[in-house]
Every structure is written in C-alpha cells, then in structure tokens.
C-alpha cells in the first residue's frame, strides 16, 4: 500500500498530518467514485454476474 499511495516518495511522511490526510482524502474519493460506478451499473451482484468486476480487477493488475 505504501508503494501504491506514493508515501515512499516523501522523505518523512509522518512529519506532518497534512500529507497523510491528503492521501486519505484522495483514497476516499476514489473509493466513493468506484462504489457509485458499481451502483449505476446495477449493484455488486450484477457487476459480478456480468463479468464487469472481474474485468476491472484484471485491468488494475495489468496497469501496475
């Protein structure tokens, strides 16, 4: 998780709460956006049954 958030690129990430809080806010926003996307596609069950969720997970693996 440290690598994915970019915290390892900061010399002293815990020196101040501003950096950690900004990462938390960014992560929260991305999570909420993804949950909203799932809802607009018919919910988690539909996303699993249609194969969309599996495709999203595989695409994320390829990206990294």
Order of alpha helices (4+ residues) and beta strands (2+ residues): alpha-alpha-alpha-alpha
